[in-house]
Amino acid sequence: MNLSFDRMISILFLLIGGAFIAGSLKIPETAYGSNVGPDVFPTALGVILILLSFRLFFETCNHSSEKIQKVKIEYKRFLIIFVSAILYVLLLEKLGYVITTFLFLVIGFQVMEKGGWLKTILIAGGFSLGIYFVFVKLLEGSLPEFPTIFY
């Protein structure tokens, strides 16, 4: 853990969170007949990012330098998750929310902790389908549909 790096990153994330909120204020409140507007998600992300950046900043201020241990940076894991996130964005419209989210979560879970395939598949599938059901069916929002080959 590098305290000065963590402090700088917390300030950067604070600014990014503020930019999310500022950008979401420019988005119209409703679109496509949805009860949940497109501004809700980026606003919530901005607020969460700001709260987490405050937490990180205050943790680094209250942290004793005697307890610091060097942590090995794992570039391979980072690159796998980073490439997966880029592919998630590129394939979201083509494959739909449920499939791309499921695949992204499976990859992410396996990168973080190898093994436990059944648990990984159940959690990723439950999350993907659950969020889709809640957002699309209950809240009457819109997410990318399944590809037409599944109809």
Backbone as CSV, one residue per row, in Angstrom:
resi,resn,N_x,N_y,N_z,CA_x,CA_y,CA_z,C_x,C_y,C_z
1,MET,0.846,-1.171,0.000,0.000,0.000,0.000,0.892,1.235,0.000
2,ASN,0.625,2.130,-0.929,1.362,3.374,-1.029,0.404,4.496,-0.647
3,LEU,0.592,5.083,0.512,-0.365,6.052,1.042,-0.487,7.297,0.179
4,SER,0.623,7.816,-0.305,0.536,9.035,-1.125,-0.161,8.742,-2.457
5,PHE,0.104,7.578,-3.044,-0.589,7.187,-4.278,-2.091,7.048,-4.024
6,ASP,-2.460,6.395,-2.927,-3.870,6.210,-2.589,-4.571,7.546,-2.364
7,ARG,-3.886,8.483,-1.744,-4.479,9.810,-1.538,-4.715,10.512,-2.872
8,MET,-3.717,10.440,-3.760,-3.873,11.080,-5.077,-4.996,10.424,-5.873
9,ILE,-5.074,9.100,-5.823,-6.130,8.385,-6.542,-7.493,8.732,-5.969
10,SER,-7.582,8.879,-4.644,-8.871,9.224,-4.039,-9.343,10.599,-4.523
11,ILE,-8.416,11.529,-4.669,-8.774,12.862,-5.183,-9.180,12.770,-6.652
12,LEU,-8.464,11.963,-7.430,-8.822,11.769,-8.836,-10.218,11.162,-8.967
13,PHE,-10.529,10.141,-8.164,-11.849,9.518,-8.203,-12.937,10.482,-7.717
14,LEU,-12.598,11.353,-6.792,-13.542,12.377,-6.353,-13.907,13.279,-7.528
15,LEU,-12.910,13.687,-8.295,-13.153,14.531,-9.462,-13.944,13.787,-10.537
16,ILE,-13.623,12.515,-10.762,-14.357,11.722,-11.748,-15.815,11.561,-11.306
17,GLY,-16.045,11.314,-10.023,-17.411,11.216,-9.505,-18.176,12.513,-9.714
18,GLY,-17.517,13.619,-9.466,-18.143,14.925,-9.711,-18.464,15.126,-11.181
19,ALA,-17.566,14.672,-12.055,-17.812,14.779,-13.495,-19.001,13.907,-13.911
20,PHE,-19.133,12.718,-13.306,-20.284,11.851,-13.584,-21.582,12.577,-13.234
21,ILE,-21.608,13.184,-12.056,-22.824,13.868,-11.620,-23.106,15.069,-12.508
22,ALA,-22.072,15.858,-12.815,-22.259,17.022,-13.677,-22.745,16.601,-15.072
23,GLY,-22.171,15.535,-15.600,-22.604,15.053,-16.915,-24.008,14.500,-16.892
24,SER,-24.386,13.848,-15.806,-25.730,13.268,-15.734,-26.803,14.340,-15.599
25,LEU,-26.442,15.522,-15.113,-27.412,16.608,-15.030,-27.798,17.129,-16.410
26,LYS,-26.977,16.869,-17.405,-27.259,17.310,-18.772,-28.114,16.311,-19.550
27,ILE,-28.318,15.121,-18.980,-29.106,14.080,-19.640,-30.577,14.320,-19.329
28,PRO,-31.450,14.207,-20.335,-32.889,14.359,-20.050,-33.355,13.314,-19.038
29,GLU,-34.386,13.661,-18.273,-34.835,12.784,-17.199,-35.504,11.513,-17.682
30,THR,-36.248,11.565,-18.741,-36.920,10.361,-19.230,-36.621,10.168,-20.701
31,ALA,-36.661,8.917,-21.120,-36.449,8.583,-22.516,-37.152,7.273,-22.807
32,TYR,-37.651,7.123,-24.008,-38.239,5.865,-24.476,-39.402,5.395,-23.607
33,GLY,-40.125,6.300,-22.970,-41.268,5.917,-22.160,-40.911,5.180,-20.884
34,SER,-39.688,5.284,-20.437,-39.214,4.573,-19.251,-39.516,5.387,-17.996
35,ASN,-39.893,4.697,-16.933,-40.095,5.370,-15.651,-38.778,5.743,-14.999
36,VAL,-37.718,5.016,-15.297,-36.391,5.299,-14.772,-35.607,5.980,-15.883
37,GLY,-35.232,7.212,-15.646,-34.542,7.972,-16.674,-33.086,7.568,-16.817
38,PRO,-32.477,7.941,-17.928,-31.075,7.589,-18.164,-30.101,8.359,-17.283
39,ASP,-30.591,9.353,-16.567,-29.718,10.126,-15.685,-29.526,9.471,-14.316
40,VAL,-30.349,8.498,-13.967,-30.309,7.901,-12.633,-29.021,7.112,-12.404
41,PHE,-28.658,6.261,-13.338,-27.487,5.394,-13.161,-26.185,6.187,-13.058
42,PRO,-25.885,7.126,-13.984,-24.626,7.868,-13.822,-24.599,8.751,-12.579
43,THR,-25.749,9.260,-12.179,-25.787,10.050,-10.941,-25.454,9.174,-9.745
44,ALA,-26.061,7.997,-9.691,-25.782,7.072,-8.584,-24.316,6.646,-8.587
45,LEU,-23.770,6.366,-9.765,-22.351,6.004,-9.844,-21.460,7.129,-9.346
46,GLY,-21.794,8.349,-9.717,-21.014,9.500,-9.259,-21.040,9.648,-7.753
47,VAL,-22.216,9.498,-7.165,-22.343,9.611,-5.706,-21.553,8.498,-5.013
48,ILE,-21.682,7.272,-5.511,-20.951,6.148,-4.916,-19.445,6.370,-5.032
49,LEU,-18.998,6.830,-6.201,-17.567,7.075,-6.403,-17.052,8.163,-5.465
50,ILE,-17.823,9.203,-5.273,-17.418,10.271,-4.354,-17.345,9.750,-2.917
51,LEU,-18.339,8.990,-2.490,-18.333,8.449,-1.128,-17.148,7.511,-0.902
52,LEU,-16.878,6.646,-1.886,-15.745,5.725,-1.749,-14.408,6.465,-1.776
53,SER,-14.321,7.538,-2.555,-13.063,8.299,-2.585,-12.829,9.008,-1.257
54,PHE,-13.902,9.514,-0.630,-13.757,10.088,0.712,-13.269,9.036,1.699
55,ARG,-13.849,7.856,1.617,-13.443,6.785,2.530,-11.961,6.437,2.348
56,LEU,-11.539,6.288,1.089,-10.134,5.972,0.819,-9.220,7.072,1.334
57,PHE,-9.599,8.331,1.116,-8.766,9.445,1.559,-8.612,9.444,3.073
58,PHE,-9.728,9.264,3.795,-9.652,9.289,5.257,-8.955,8.056,5.814
59,GLU,-9.071,6.919,5.130,-8.326,5.731,5.570,-6.830,5.942,5.440
60,THR,-6.397,6.604,4.379,-4.964,6.846,4.205,-4.457,7.882,5.198
61,CYS,-5.314,8.816,5.606,-4.891,9.812,6.594,-4.755,9.199,7.981
62,ASN,-5.577,8.203,8.282,-5.561,7.585,9.613,-4.697,6.336,9.677
63,HIS,-4.026,6.007,8.607,-3.261,4.759,8.533,-1.860,4.958,9.086
64,SER,-1.421,4.019,9.880,-0.075,4.054,10.442,0.911,3.509,9.413
65,SER,2.035,4.186,9.256,3.019,3.754,8.263,3.786,2.509,8.709
66,GLU,3.665,2.120,9.982,4.362,0.930,10.465,3.734,-0.362,9.932
67,LYS,2.458,-0.330,9.627,1.740,-1.530,9.197,1.825,-1.777,7.695
68,ILE,2.453,-0.896,6.972,2.466,-0.983,5.509,3.349,-2.134,5.055
69,GLN,2.786,-2.936,4.152,3.535,-4.015,3.533,3.512,-3.792,2.027
70,LYS,4.568,-4.192,1.386,4.611,-4.079,-0.071,3.663,-5.100,-0.675
71,VAL,2.831,-4.645,-1.600,1.879,-5.505,-2.276,2.338,-5.657,-3.725
72,LYS,2.392,-6.891,-4.177,2.796,-7.158,-5.553,1.663,-6.743,-6.496
73,ILE,1.984,-5.909,-7.449,0.993,-5.470,-8.427,0.840,-6.569,-9.471
74,GLU,-0.394,-6.970,-9.709,-0.655,-8.073,-10.634,-1.183,-7.524,-11.948
75,TYR,-0.248,-7.281,-12.868,-0.594,-6.693,-14.157,-1.435,-7.633,-15.010
76,LYS,-1.184,-8.927,-14.924,-1.914,-9.889,-15.748,-3.407,-9.863,-15.410
77,ARG,-3.728,-9.888,-14.134,-5.138,-9.822,-13.725,-5.782,-8.522,-14.179
78,PHE,-5.046,-7.422,-13.995,-5.570,-6.122,-14.409,-5.869,-6.107,-15.901
79,LEU,-4.942,-6.589,-16.710,-5.136,-6.581,-18.162,-6.308,-7.459,-18.581
80,ILE,-6.470,-8.604,-17.944,-7.595,-9.481,-18.284,-8.916,-8.778,-17.979
81,ILE,-9.016,-8.164,-16.818,-10.254,-7.457,-16.447,-10.463,-6.245,-17.354
82,PHE,-9.392,-5.524,-17.667,-9.492,-4.338,-18.514,-9.978,-4.705,-19.912
83,VAL,-9.382,-5.730,-20.509,-9.806,-6.187,-21.841,-11.241,-6.704,-21.785
84,SER,-11.595,-7.398,-20.723,-12.971,-7.884,-20.556,-13.957,-6.730,-20.495
85,ALA,-13.588,-5.655,-19.811,-14.473,-4.488,-19.716,-14.651,-3.826,-21.078
86,ILE,-13.576,-3.752,-21.845,-13.683,-3.175,-23.194,-14.573,-4.048,-24.077
87,LEU,-14.375,-5.360,-24.016,-15.223,-6.275,-24.790,-16.674,-6.200,-24.326
88,TYR,-16.895,-6.024,-23.040,-18.250,-5.877,-22.497,-18.958,-4.697,-23.162
89,VAL,-18.262,-3.572,-23.221,-18.851,-2.369,-23.819,-19.113,-2.583,-25.309
90,LEU,-18.162,-3.199,-26.003,-18.312,-3.394,-27.447,-19.395,-4.404,-27.804
91,LEU,-19.615,-5.399,-26.962,-20.572,-6.468,-27.278,-21.938,-6.291,-26.618
92,LEU,-22.105,-5.290,-25.792,-23.348,-5.122,-25.044,-24.566,-5.021,-25.956
93,GLU,-24.505,-4.214,-26.974,-25.651,-4.054,-27.879,-25.871,-5.292,-28.739
94,LYS,-24.794,-5.956,-29.138,-24.918,-7.112,-30.035,-25.423,-8.359,-29.324
95,LEU,-24.923,-8.617,-28.131,-25.292,-9.836,-27.408,-26.375,-9.615,-26.355
96,GLY,-26.619,-8.369,-25.974,-27.616,-8.071,-24.967,-27.005,-7.995,-23.577
97,TYR,-27.776,-7.410,-22.671,-27.295,-7.171,-21.316,-27.008,-8.467,-20.559
98,VAL,-27.944,-9.396,-20.597,-27.824,-10.596,-19.757,-26.600,-11.418,-20.144
99,ILE,-26.393,-11.652,-21.419,-25.277,-12.499,-21.865,-23.937,-11.820,-21.592
100,THR,-23.800,-10.538,-21.966,-22.514,-9.862,-21.777,-22.188,-9.689,-20.291
101,THR,-23.189,-9.363,-19.485,-22.944,-9.211,-18.054,-22.559,-10.545,-17.432
102,PHE,-23.248,-11.599,-17.822,-22.920,-12.938,-17.325,-21.473,-13.297,-17.663
103,LEU,-21.080,-13.120,-18.909,-19.710,-13.458,-19.326,-18.670,-12.599,-18.608
104,PHE,-18.950,-11.306,-18.479,-18.020,-10.414,-17.797,-17.839,-10.816,-16.338
105,LEU,-18.939,-11.137,-15.671,-18.850,-11.531,-14.267,-18.126,-12.865,-14.097
106,VAL,-18.383,-13.814,-14.985,-17.688,-15.102,-14.905,-16.184,-14.896,-15.046
107,ILE,-15.787,-14.108,-16.030,-14.355,-13.829,-16.227,-13.785,-13.122,-15.007
108,GLY,-14.487,-12.103,-14.519,-14.004,-11.352,-13.356,-13.865,-12.208,-12.115
109,PHE,-14.877,-13.032,-11.847,-14.811,-13.902,-10.667,-13.672,-14.901,-10.780
110,GLN,-13.472,-15.457,-11.957,-12.420,-16.455,-12.132,-11.030,-15.828,-12.089
111,VAL,-10.909,-14.591,-12.542,-9.621,-13.907,-12.454,-9.278,-13.630,-10.988
112,MET,-10.274,-13.223,-10.232,-10.032,-12.903,-8.830,-9.793,-14.145,-7.975
113,GLU,-10.542,-15.196,-8.244,-10.400,-16.416,-7.459,-10.713,-17.616,-8.343
114,LYS,-9.679,-18.304,-8.768,-9.855,-19.451,-9.666,-10.598,-20.578,-8.957
115,GLY,-11.329,-21.368,-9.770,-12.080,-22.490,-9.212,-13.483,-22.073,-8.830
116,GLY,-14.219,-22.989,-8.246,-15.582,-22.685,-7.825,-16.484,-22.314,-8.975
117,TRP,-16.426,-23.096,-10.049,-17.186,-22.766,-11.254,-18.691,-22.753,-11.018
118,LEU,-19.196,-23.682,-10.260,-20.637,-23.722,-10.022,-21.103,-22.463,-9.296
119,LYS,-20.379,-22.073,-8.266,-20.710,-20.851,-7.529,-20.617,-19.627,-8.437
120,THR,-19.571,-19.565,-9.256,-19.389,-18.454,-10.177,-20.555,-18.354,-11.152
121,ILE,-20.935,-19.478,-11.749,-22.013,-19.483,-12.734,-23.349,-19.119,-12.088
122,LEU,-23.606,-19.644,-10.900,-24.864,-19.335,-10.220,-24.964,-17.853,-9.844
123,ILE,-23.891,-17.299,-9.302,-23.911,-15.888,-8.902,-24.002,-14.982,-10.129
124,ALA,-23.182,-15.242,-11.150,-23.195,-14.406,-12.355,-24.549,-14.492,-13.055
125,GLY,-25.099,-15.691,-13.163,-26.398,-15.857,-13.809,-27.514,-15.216,-13.009
126,GLY,-27.500,-15.424,-11.708,-28.528,-14.831,-10.855,-28.486,-13.318,-10.876
127,PHE,-27.285,-12.770,-10.828,-27.143,-11.309,-10.866,-27.614,-10.757,-12.198
128,SER,-27.156,-11.349,-13.307,-27.506,-10.850,-14.637,-29.017,-10.899,-14.868
129,LEU,-29.610,-12.045,-14.599,-31.055,-12.182,-14.801,-31.847,-11.364,-13.790
130,GLY,-31.387,-11.318,-12.548,-32.091,-10.568,-11.511,-32.138,-9.077,-11.796
131,ILE,-30.991,-8.510,-12.137,-30.955,-7.076,-12.443,-31.789,-6.784,-13.677
132,TYR,-31.698,-7.644,-14.693,-32.500,-7.447,-15.905,-33.986,-7.461,-15.566
133,PHE,-34.423,-8.437,-14.772,-35.835,-8.538,-14.410,-36.285,-7.313,-13.627
134,VAL,-35.516,-6.928,-12.613,-35.903,-5.791,-11.782,-35.954,-4.514,-12.608
135,PHE,-34.927,-4.268,-13.410,-34.858,-3.005,-14.143,-35.871,-2.949,-15.275
136,VAL,-35.983,-4.029,-16.058,-36.855,-3.999,-17.234,-38.310,-4.279,-16.879
137,LYS,-38.559,-5.285,-16.087,-39.945,-5.687,-15.798,-40.581,-4.853,-14.684
138,LEU,-39.890,-4.694,-13.581,-40.486,-3.983,-12.450,-40.405,-2.462,-12.588
139,LEU,-39.238,-1.959,-12.956,-39.050,-0.511,-13.060,-39.391,0.032,-14.441
140,GLU,-39.695,-0.860,-15.371,-40.056,-0.517,-16.745,-38.975,0.310,-17.436
141,GLY,-37.719,-0.026,-17.164,-36.595,0.609,-17.823,-36.249,-0.146,-19.086
142,SER,-35.171,0.239,-19.730,-34.762,-0.465,-20.941,-33.283,-0.813,-20.867
143,LEU,-32.987,-2.042,-21.240,-31.622,-2.543,-21.348,-31.527,-3.271,-22.677
144,PRO,-30.316,-3.426,-23.215,-30.187,-4.159,-24.483,-30.787,-5.564,-24.370
145,GLU,-31.634,-5.893,-25.337,-32.345,-7.171,-25.354,-31.408,-8.314,-25.715
146,PHE,-31.967,-9.537,-25.643,-31.253,-10.712,-26.131,-31.084,-10.591,-27.637
147,PRO,-30.049,-11.207,-28.214,-29.904,-11.194,-29.667,-31.111,-11.867,-30.331
148,THR,-31.385,-11.507,-31.572,-32.564,-12.034,-32.275,-32.460,-13.539,-32.535
149,ILE,-31.287,-14.141,-32.422,-31.179,-15.583,-32.643,-31.859,-16.379,-31.545
150,PHE,-32.171,-15.708,-30.405,-32.824,-16.401,-29.288,-34.345,-16.288,-29.340
151,TYR,-34.890,-15.604,-30.344,-36.332,-15.431,-30.444,-36.928,-16.526,-31.296
